[in-house]
Amino acid sequence: MVLLHGWGASASTYSALLRASGSGRRLLAPDLPGFGESPIGGGGWTTSKYAELLDGWLGQVAGPRYSLLGHSYGGAVAMRLTAGSSPPDRLLLCAPSGIRPEAERRPGPRVRLFKALRAAGRGLPGRAASNWEAWLTSRFGSADYRAASPELRATLVAAVNEDLTPLARRLAVPTLIVWGAVDPELPLEPNAKRLQELVPGAELVVFEGSGHFPFLDQAARFAAVFDALMDAKV
């Protein structure tokens, strides 16, 4: 069983789950490049590139049969892996990113203003351009964007603009979706129900009172749900 962490996190996010799980499965929790103790390497990471790297790694350490848990950004990577040539035998998606219920809507005025100002600064000379970019980041950038290393900012922008809706429809393994009822990052409505509608046969478990990290907010319950999925015959 491979556990993929979310944006800005690391494998250590799953420490409580690793301790609480009673499953007899071998549990592997890697740090994605650029997070935790894993160096970023060449950069230019996207969900597709992470999935490609993990696919090769899994062939070496997990063999042909493995299961997959992905949280938040790791959930988007998990969907990429599941839709690839070596899918897992089961999938647990915990508040995954990548599904944009409003993907077809025109960007809001704040986004349009940011893009216009960024374009206006492209003709500035070296240092002035850097200062302009730094000001835009401080004024318009999200907390995640400001905290990200320069090498990972492009990865975050790609993730924010990514829509995995067509890919979610192609997932063909038993899938359980777990979502916190008071998730402030990716609200339960409309995200969870939308994903459940997209993934064929997916089941949804809502953790009342939990936020974006159900496996931390309600560790014992999450471990029980996790173990039940891991030990179920598929």
Summary of the structure (lengths in Angstrom):
residues: 234
radius of gyration: 18.6
end to end distance: 14.2
largest distance: 61.9
contacts: 721
relative contact order: 0.16
helix: 49%
strand: 10%
